[in-house]
Amino acid sequence: MARESARYQTFSRRAFLLAGGQGLVLTGLGARLYYLSVIQGEQYRLRAEKNRISLRLIAPQRGEILDRKGRKLATNRQDFRVFLIPEQASDPVGTLRHLGDMVALSDQRLMRIQRRMERQRQFVPVTVAEGLDWETFARINVSIPELPGVLPDSGLSRYYPDGNLVAHLVGYLGSPGEDVIENSPLYQLPGVKVGREGLESRFEDILRGSPGTRRVEVNAVGREIRELPPRRDALRGNDLALTVDLDLQRYAASQLGETAAGAVVLDLERGDLLALASTPAFDPNEFTFGMSEENWNALLQDPRKPLLNKCLSGQFPPGSTIKMIVALAALEQGAISPETEFYCNGKHRLGNHTFHCWKRRGHGRLDLVRGIAQSCDVYFYKLAERIDIDVIADMARRFGFGETHGLALDGEKQGLVPDRAWKQAVMNEPWQGGETLIASIGQGAMLATPLQLAIMTGRVATGRRLKPRIVRPLEDDVFGSYRGGPDFDPMDVNPVHLALMRRSMEMVMERGGTAHDYSRRKSAPKQAGKTGTAQVRRITEQERQQGVLDNNELPWNARDHALFVGYAPAEAPRVAVSILVQHGGGGSRAAAPIGRRLLDRALDILAADDRTALKDEKGDRDDASPEGDAMAPDMGEA
């Protein structure tokens, strides 16, 4: 009995200890539960909410690029496209193959899509095809039950109404690279492109706009269930207004044709670039949805270099278009006077070298004005013997050579103005006197862009340090060229000497000048200009004795470059042009006719703008006048 009592007491103590332990555990769990659900409850509820609610970006609409009158150079239009959400497709590769029966998907394109699927975040659509026609888009929509994960969509894509006519200005859009995607989540969205060249690239931040956001509820694997308020709409990108006149741009391109050429038209009142045409070009619309490898290779292999903006990035010997600058250098130095004459017999000897004039029989005796008008090389050889290359280089830089001009376009080159320091630094050799003679006719190491040639012409024509621009504030008057321009600083050159250069350029266009047009109407605005022919090959003495080959007898890439610069009206300069026809032959035949026509068309367009501006001003004054007719006081009968 005593033994049973002891056993009972032992059992009771164990039960008590066990129950106590369980109580302590339950108390601890209760306390912890209270702490988590009450004290920390709000914090964990917010965390759970964040896991359930996701913020998704809304792509903004891209701003437009407009010409000086508001006409669209780059805009947006409706685009039918198809996306794939890999997580919603049981067999993404099989789905792509099925889509390939309705949409042309090359092997290269399929590989790009699969690489993108591997890198893309979960449930973010991957672009499969864009720019679909309505029939294909409708077929895909009908087949959706058989295409799990496929998402047909209608959105906006970039469109360039004038295609290749504005390609080198606006550039194009392309798919963003990995570096761009990492820096901005916006570019992970399907269909969002980034500026690749031209103004589209330079002003990407302005044109792009700001993305909006929407709150969506997602399930455990991140699939969207529904959208929740509030929603913040995307902000459309800003428009970009240019100084370019679309009509003049079209005309310039039509005059250049499919030759390798460039044309620049500059408004001399404001420095506005009215046209900047480079041919041949490319269609930027092809880049919107991805250019084929075949077309891309064709662009790369074309010897005319359609991807190169020849007006800004093409660097060419300026030829005789530089002669006004060389003459100014000599005049300012006091090395010659306006009356200085030299005799040309077709060649000039310096040491053991003979330097030839383009006119084999020579020009005879000429003064400075006629030396420029007839583009006599020997006149400038003899002039160059009186001045140093550094003097020529200094004057060339004053007129815009050897530097970029801050134009809002990528790829602007600075050309090359050689001098003694340059040759010593680059070639570790001293400058030679014969090199100065070659530089005086725009050959040798000297290089310039068509843009620089237009700026030089504008500065000679106006006597002002003209600066070009291609982007204008949106608040500018559409017909603002009528209202005058910025007060450019005067050129640090004797005005008498500049006037002499203008007279020389007028004589270039007159009878006996290298750019005279016998068919030109006497009533047409008077023009001033200068032709140039830049040699790209060495002519041997043997060839000179046997007869120099005509350009038409040479391979295309061995022919001379043709150049022309000019301005009009001669008596009150309003517009300047520069023309380059790569391997076009003589400047008088290939470039000058284009320049003359382009000057006339530019003046016609500006005159029409002036009339519109005057009409608008008159309308504003009429609107501001008191209403009603003025009535004479009643004076009664006489």
C-alpha positions in Angstrom: 0.0 0.0 0.0 2.8 2.3 0.9 4.6 1.4 -2.3 1.5 2.3 -4.4 1.2 5.6 -2.6 4.8 6.5 -3.4 4.3 5.5 -7.0 1.2 7.7 -7.2 3.0 10.7 -5.8 5.9 10.2 -8.3 3.4 10.1 -11.2 1.6 13.2 -9.9 4.8 15.2 -9.8 5.7 14.1 -13.3 2.3 15.0 -14.6 2.5 18.4 -12.9 5.9 19.1 -14.3 4.8 18.0 -17.8 1.6 20.1 -17.6 3.6 23.0 -16.3 6.1 22.7 -19.2 3.3 22.5 -21.7 1.7 25.5 -20.1 4.9 27.5 -20.4 5.2 26.5 -24.1 1.7 27.5 -24.8 2.1 30.8 -22.9 5.3 31.5 -25.0 3.5 30.7 -28.2 0.6 32.8 -27.2 2.8 35.7 -26.3 4.7 35.3 -29.6 1.4 35.1 -31.5 0.2 38.2 -29.7 3.4 40.0 -30.6 3.2 39.1 -34.2 -0.5 39.6 -34.7 -1.0 42.7 -32.6 2.2 44.5 -32.0 3.9 43.7 -35.3 0.7 43.0 -37.2 0.6 46.2 -39.2 4.2 45.8 -40.3 3.6 42.3 -41.6 0.3 43.2 -43.2 2.1 45.9 -45.2 4.8 43.4 -46.3 2.1 40.9 -47.4 0.4 43.7 -49.3 3.7 44.6 -51.1 4.1 41.0 -52.2 0.5 41.0 -53.5 0.6 44.4 -55.2 3.0 45.2 -58.0 3.7 48.5 -59.7 3.9 48.3 -63.5 5.2 51.0 -65.9 3.1 52.6 -68.7 5.1 53.5 -71.8 4.9 57.2 -72.7 4.1 58.5 -76.2 7.2 59.8 -78.0 7.3 63.5 -78.9 7.3 64.5 -82.6 10.1 66.1 -84.7 8.7 69.1 -86.7 10.1 71.3 -89.5 10.1 75.1 -89.2 6.4 75.3 -90.2 5.2 72.5 -87.9 5.2 69.7 -90.6 6.0 66.3 -89.2 9.4 64.8 -89.9 9.1 62.1 -87.2 5.7 61.1 -85.8 3.9 58.1 -84.3 1.3 55.8 -86.0 -0.8 52.8 -85.0 1.1 49.6 -85.0 -0.2 46.0 -84.8 2.2 43.7 -83.0 2.3 40.5 -81.1 4.0 39.7 -77.8 4.7 36.4 -75.9 4.6 35.9 -72.1 6.8 32.8 -71.7 5.5 32.0 -68.2 2.0 31.6 -69.7 3.1 29.3 -72.5 3.6 25.6 -71.7 6.0 25.3 -74.7 7.3 28.8 -75.6 9.5 27.5 -78.5 6.6 25.4 -79.9 4.4 28.5 -79.7 6.9 30.5 -81.6 7.0 27.8 -84.3 3.2 28.0 -84.5 3.4 31.8 -84.8 5.9 31.3 -87.6 3.2 29.9 -89.8 1.5 33.3 -89.7 4.4 35.7 -89.2 7.7 35.7 -91.0 10.3 34.8 -88.3 13.8 34.2 -89.6 16.2 31.9 -87.7 18.2 35.0 -86.6 15.0 36.6 -85.3 14.0 33.5 -83.4 17.4 33.3 -81.7 17.1 37.0 -80.6 13.6 36.3 -79.2 14.8 33.3 -77.2 17.8 35.2 -75.8 15.4 38.0 -74.7 13.1 35.4 -73.0 16.1 34.2 -71.0 17.0 37.7 -69.8 13.5 39.2 -69.3 11.8 39.5 -65.9 9.0 37.1 -65.2 5.6 37.9 -66.8 7.1 40.8 -68.8 6.0 40.3 -72.5 8.7 39.7 -75.1 8.2 41.3 -78.6 7.8 38.7 -81.3 6.7 40.8 -84.3 5.8 44.4 -85.1 4.4 46.3 -88.0 1.9 43.6 -88.9 -0.8 44.2 -91.4 -4.5 44.0 -90.4 -5.1 40.6 -92.0 -2.2 38.9 -90.2 -3.1 40.6 -86.9 -6.7 39.3 -87.3 -5.5 35.8 -88.0 -3.4 35.8 -84.9 -6.4 37.0 -82.8 -8.6 34.2 -84.2 -5.9 31.6 -83.3 -5.4 32.8 -79.7 -6.9 29.6 -78.2 -4.2 27.6 -79.9 -1.4 30.1 -78.8 -1.1 30.1 -75.0 1.0 33.1 -73.8 0.6 35.0 -77.0 -0.6 38.6 -76.6 -1.8 40.6 -79.7 -1.5 44.3 -79.1 -2.2 47.6 -80.9 0.1 50.5 -80.0 2.2 53.3 -81.5 5.4 53.0 -83.5 7.7 55.6 -85.0 7.1 56.7 -88.5 9.0 59.0 -90.8 6.7 60.3 -93.5 9.5 61.5 -95.8 11.8 58.5 -95.2 15.3 58.8 -96.6 14.9 62.6 -97.3 15.3 63.3 -93.6 17.2 60.2 -92.5 20.5 62.0 -91.7 18.7 64.7 -89.7 16.3 62.7 -87.6 18.2 59.4 -87.4 16.2 56.4 -86.3 15.0 54.3 -83.4 16.3 50.8 -82.5 15.9 48.2 -79.8 17.7 49.2 -76.6 20.9 47.4 -75.7 21.6 45.7 -72.4 23.4 48.8 -71.0 20.4 51.0 -71.7 17.9 48.4 -70.2 19.9 48.2 -67.0 19.9 52.0 -66.5 16.1 52.4 -67.1 13.4 49.9 -66.5 11.2 51.7 -69.1 13.2 50.1 -71.9 12.2 46.6 -70.6 8.7 47.3 -71.8 7.8 45.6 -75.1 7.8 48.0 -78.1 9.8 50.7 -76.4 12.7 51.8 -78.6 15.6 54.2 -78.1 17.1 56.9 -80.4 20.1 55.4 -82.3 21.3 58.2 -84.6 20.6 61.9 -85.4 18.2 64.0 -83.4 16.4 60.9 -82.1 19.5 60.0 -80.3 20.8 63.5 -79.3 17.4 64.5 -77.8 16.3 61.1 -76.4 15.7 62.5 -72.9 13.4 65.2 -74.3 11.5 63.2 -76.9 11.0 60.1 -74.7 8.6 61.4 -72.2 8.0 60.1 -68.6 6.5 56.7 -67.9 3.3 56.3 -65.9 2.5 53.7 -63.3 -0.4 51.3 -62.5 -1.0 49.2 -59.5 -1.9 45.6 -60.2 -2.7 42.6 -58.0 -0.6 39.5 -58.7 -0.8 35.9 -57.6 1.9 33.9 -56.0 3.9 33.4 -59.2 3.6 37.1 -60.3 0.7 36.8 -62.8 -1.4 39.8 -63.0 -5.0 39.4 -61.7 -6.5 42.9 -61.8 -5.6 46.6 -61.8 -6.1 48.6 -58.7 -6.4 52.4 -58.3 -4.8 54.9 -58.4 -3.3 55.0 -61.9 -0.8 57.6 -63.0 -0.8 58.3 -66.7 2.4 58.6 -68.7 3.5 62.0 -69.8 4.0 62.5 -73.6 7.5 63.4 -74.8 8.2 67.0 -75.8 8.1 67.9 -79.5 11.3 69.1 -81.2 11.0 72.0 -83.7 13.7 72.4 -86.4 14.8 75.3 -88.6 14.7 73.0 -91.6 12.1 73.7 -94.3 10.7 70.5 -95.6 9.9 71.8 -99.1 13.5 73.0 -99.5 14.9 69.7 -98.0 12.9 67.8 -100.6 14.0 70.0 -103.4 17.7 69.8 -102.4 17.5 66.0 -102.2 15.8 65.8 -105.6 18.6 68.0 -107.2 21.3 65.7 -105.8 19.6 62.5 -106.9 21.3 59.2 -106.1 24.8 60.6 -106.5 27.2 60.7 -103.5 26.6 64.4 -102.6 25.7 66.9 -100.0 23.9 70.3 -99.9 23.6 72.8 -97.1 21.3 75.9 -97.2 21.8 78.5 -94.6 19.6 81.5 -93.7 21.9 84.4 -93.3 19.6 86.4 -91.0 19.4 83.9 -88.2 21.9 81.2 -89.0 19.1 78.8 -89.5 19.9 75.6 -91.4 17.1 75.5 -94.0 18.2 72.3 -95.6 20.9 69.7 -94.9 20.7 67.0 -97.6 23.0 64.0 -98.0 22.6 61.4 -100.7 22.2 58.6 -101.1 20.5 58.0 -97.8 18.6 55.2 -96.0 15.0 54.7 -95.0 14.8 55.1 -91.2 11.4 53.3 -91.2 13.3 50.1 -91.9 15.1 50.4 -88.5 11.8 50.8 -86.6 11.0 47.0 -86.8 14.5 45.8 -87.5 16.3 46.0 -90.8 17.1 42.7 -92.5 20.7 41.6 -92.6 20.7 41.7 -96.4 19.7 45.4 -96.5 22.1 46.3 -93.7 25.0 44.7 -95.6 24.0 46.5 -98.8 24.2 49.8 -96.9 27.6 49.0 -95.5 29.0 47.9 -98.8 27.7 50.8 -101.0 30.8 52.8 -102.1 28.6 56.0 -101.9 28.3 55.5 -98.1 24.6 56.1 -97.6 25.0 55.9 -93.8 27.4 58.9 -93.8 26.0 62.4 -93.3 28.3 64.0 -95.8 27.3 67.5 -94.8 28.6 67.1 -91.2 30.9 64.0 -91.3 32.3 64.1 -94.8 35.7 65.8 -94.9 36.9 66.8 -98.4 39.6 69.1 -99.9 37.8 72.4 -100.4 39.5 73.1 -103.7 39.2 76.6 -105.1 36.3 77.5 -102.8 39.0 78.4 -100.3 40.6 81.1 -102.6 38.6 84.0 -101.0 40.1 83.0 -97.6 43.7 82.9 -99.0 43.2 86.3 -100.7 41.9 87.8 -97.5 44.9 86.5 -95.6 47.3 88.1 -98.2 45.3 91.4 -98.2 45.2 91.6 -94.4 48.9 90.8 -94.2 49.6 93.6 -96.7 51.3 91.1 -99.0 49.2 92.2 -102.0 46.8 95.0 -102.8 43.5 94.8 -104.8 45.4 95.9 -107.9 48.2 93.4 -107.6 48.6 91.5 -110.9 50.3 88.2 -111.8 50.9 86.6 -115.2 49.6 83.0 -115.7 51.2 80.9 -118.5 49.6 77.7 -117.3 52.3 76.7 -114.8 54.6 77.9 -112.0 58.0 76.8 -111.0 59.2 76.6 -107.4 62.6 74.9 -106.9 62.6 71.6 -108.7 58.8 71.4 -108.8 56.3 72.6 -111.4 52.8 73.6 -110.2 50.1 73.6 -112.9 47.0 75.7 -113.5 43.8 74.0 -114.4 43.9 76.0 -117.7 46.8 74.5 -119.6 47.4 77.5 -121.8 47.1 79.9 -118.9 45.0 83.0 -118.2 47.4 85.7 -119.1 47.7 88.8 -116.8 45.1 89.0 -114.0 44.3 91.2 -111.0 42.9 89.7 -107.8 39.2 90.0 -108.7 39.7 88.3 -112.1 42.0 85.8 -110.5 39.1 84.6 -108.3 36.5 85.0 -111.0 38.4 82.8 -113.4 39.9 80.6 -110.5 43.4 81.0 -111.8 45.7 78.6 -109.8 48.9 80.3 -110.9 47.7 83.6 -109.5 47.3 81.9 -106.1 50.7 80.0 -106.3 52.4 83.4 -106.7 50.3 85.0 -104.0 51.1 82.1 -101.6 54.9 82.7 -102.1 54.4 86.0 -100.3 52.6 84.7 -97.1 53.2 82.0 -94.6 50.9 78.9 -94.1 50.2 80.0 -90.6 48.7 83.3 -91.9 46.4 81.3 -94.2 45.5 78.9 -91.3 44.6 81.7 -89.0 42.3 83.3 -91.6 40.7 79.9 -92.3 39.9 79.4 -88.7 38.3 82.9 -88.4 35.9 81.8 -91.2 34.9 78.6 -89.5 37.3 75.9 -90.7 39.1 73.5 -88.4 36.4 73.5 -85.7 32.9 72.2 -85.0 30.1 74.6 -84.6 28.0 73.1 -81.8 25.2 71.9 -84.0 22.7 69.7 -82.2 23.6 66.7 -84.3 26.2 63.9 -83.6 29.0 63.2 -85.9 30.0 66.8 -86.8 33.7 66.7 -87.9 36.1 69.6 -87.5 38.0 69.1 -90.8 41.7 70.0 -90.9 43.6 73.3 -91.3 47.3 72.4 -91.6 50.0 74.7 -90.4 53.6 74.4 -89.3 52.9 73.1 -85.8 50.5 70.5 -87.1 53.0 69.0 -89.5 55.7 68.9 -86.9 53.5 67.2 -84.4 51.9 64.7 -86.8 54.8 64.0 -89.2 57.8 65.2 -87.3 58.8 67.2 -90.4 59.2 70.9 -91.1 56.7 72.6 -93.4 57.8 73.1 -97.0 57.1 76.1 -99.2 55.5 74.0 -101.9 52.9 72.8 -99.4 51.8 76.4 -99.0 51.2 76.7 -102.7 49.1 73.5 -102.7 47.1 74.7 -99.7 46.4 78.0 -101.4 44.2 76.2 -104.0 42.5 74.0 -101.3 44.5 70.8 -101.9 47.0 68.9 -99.9 46.2 68.2 -96.2 43.4 70.8 -96.0 39.9 69.3 -95.3 36.5 70.8 -94.8 32.9 69.7 -94.4 30.1 71.1 -96.6 28.7 72.7 -93.4 31.9 74.6 -92.9 31.9 75.8 -96.5 28.4 77.2 -96.1 29.4 79.0 -92.8 32.5 80.4 -94.6 30.3 81.7 -97.4 27.8 83.2 -95.0 30.6 85.0 -93.1 32.0 86.4 -96.3 28.6 87.5 -97.5 27.5 89.2 -94.3 30.7 90.2 -92.6 29.3 88.7 -89.4 30.5 85.7 -87.4 27.5 83.6 -88.3 26.7 80.6 -86.1 24.4 77.8 -87.5 21.5 76.3 -85.6 19.1 73.5 -86.5 16.8 73.3 -83.4 14.6 76.3 -82.6 12.5 77.1 -79.6 8.8 76.1 -80.1 7.7 79.6 -79.2 9.5 81.0 -82.3 7.3 82.4 -84.9 6.7 79.8 -87.7 7.6 82.4 -90.3 10.2 84.0 -88.0 12.9 84.3 -90.7 11.1 87.6 -91.7 11.7 89.2 -88.3 15.5 89.3 -88.4 18.0 87.4 -86.4 20.6 87.5 -83.6 23.2 90.2 -83.6 26.2 88.2 -84.7 29.6 89.7 -84.0 31.3 91.4 -86.9 34.2 89.6 -88.5 37.6 90.9 -87.6 38.5 91.7 -91.2 38.8 94.9 -93.1 35.3 95.6 -94.6 36.9 96.9 -97.8 38.6 93.6 -98.3 35.4 91.7 -97.7 33.6 93.9 -100.2 36.3 93.0 -102.7 35.7 89.3 -102.1 32.0 89.8 -102.7 32.6 91.6 -106.0 34.9 88.7 -107.0 32.2 86.2 -106.2 29.7 88.2 -108.2 32.0 88.1 -111.2 32.3 84.3 -110.9 28.6 84.2 -111.9 29.0 86.7 -114.7 30.2 86.4 -118.3 33.8 85.0 -118.2 33.3 83.5 -114.7 33.5 79.8 -113.9 29.9 79.6 -112.9 28.2 81.8 -115.5 24.8 80.6 -116.8 24.1 82.0 -120.2 20.4 80.9 -120.0 19.7 82.8 -116.7 17.0 85.4 -116.9 18.1 89.0 -116.3 15.2 89.5 -114.0 16.3 86.7 -111.7 18.0 87.7 -108.3 21.7 88.3 -108.7 23.9 85.6 -107.2 27.5 85.4 -106.1 29.5 82.2 -105.8 32.7 80.3 -106.2 33.3 76.9 -107.9 35.8 74.3 -106.8 37.3 71.1 -108.2 39.2 69.0 -105.7 41.7 66.5 -107.2 41.8 63.1 -105.5 44.6 61.5 -107.5 48.2 62.5 -108.6 48.6 63.4 -112.2 52.1 62.4 -113.4 54.2 64.6 -115.7 54.0 61.9 -118.3 50.2 62.1 -118.3 50.3 65.8 -118.6 52.5 65.5 -121.7 50.2 62.9 -123.3 47.1 64.7 -122.2 45.3 64.6 -118.8 42.6 62.0 -118.8 39.0 63.3 -118.6 37.0 62.4 -115.5 34.7 60.3 -117.6 37.6 58.1 -118.6 38.5 57.4 -115.0 37.0 55.0 -112.4 34.3 56.7 -110.3 36.5 56.8 -107.1 39.4 58.5 -109.1 37.3 61.4 -110.4 37.6 64.9 -109.0 35.1 66.2 -106.4 32.9 69.0 -107.6 32.1 71.9 -105.3 30.2 75.2 -105.3 29.5 77.8 -102.7 27.3 80.8 -103.2 24.8 83.3 -101.8 21.9 85.5 -102.9 20.7 88.1 -103.5 24.2 89.5 -104.2 23.3 93.0 -103.1 21.5 92.0 -99.9 22.6 88.4 -98.9 19.8 86.4 -97.4 20.7 82.8 -98.0 23.9 80.8 -98.6 24.5 77.3 -100.1 27.3 74.8 -100.4 27.3 71.9 -102.8 29.5 68.9 -102.9 29.2 66.2 -105.6 31.6 63.5 -104.6 33.7 62.3 -107.6 31.4 64.5 -109.8 34.1 66.1 -111.9 34.4 69.8 -112.4 32.6 72.2 -110.0 31.4 74.4 -112.9 29.5 71.5 -114.6 28.4 69.3 -111.7 27.9 71.5 -108.6 27.3 75.1 -109.8 24.0 74.4 -111.6 22.6 72.7 -108.5 23.7 75.6 -106.3 22.1 78.2 -108.6 18.8 76.4 -108.6 18.9 75.8 -104.9 19.5 79.5 -104.2 16.6 80.5 -106.4 14.2 78.0 -104.7 15.3 79.1 -101.2 14.7 82.7 -102.0 11.2 81.9 -103.4 10.3 80.0 -100.2 11.6 82.8 -97.9 9.8 85.4 -100.0 6.5 83.5 -99.5 7.2 83.3 -95.8 7.8 87.1 -95.7 4.5 87.7 -97.4 2.7 85.4 -94.9 4.4 87.2 -91.9 3.5 90.6 -93.3 -0.1 89.5 -93.7 -0.2 88.1 -90.2 1.2 91.4 -88.8 -1.4 93.4 -90.7 -4.2 91.1 -89.4 -2.9 91.6 -85.8 -2.9 95.4 -86.3 -6.4 95.3 -87.7 -7.6 93.2 -84.8 -6.2 95.7 -82.4 -7.9 98.8 -84.0 -11.2 100.2 -82.6 -14.3 98.5 -83.9 -16.7 100.3 -86.2 -16.2 102.9 -88.9 -15.0 106.4 -88.0 -17.7 109.0 -88.5 -17.2 112.6 -89.4 -18.9 115.1 -87.1 -22.1 116.7 -88.3 -21.2 120.3 -89.2 -24.7 121.2 -90.5 -25.4 122.8 -93.9 -23.0 125.3 -95.3 
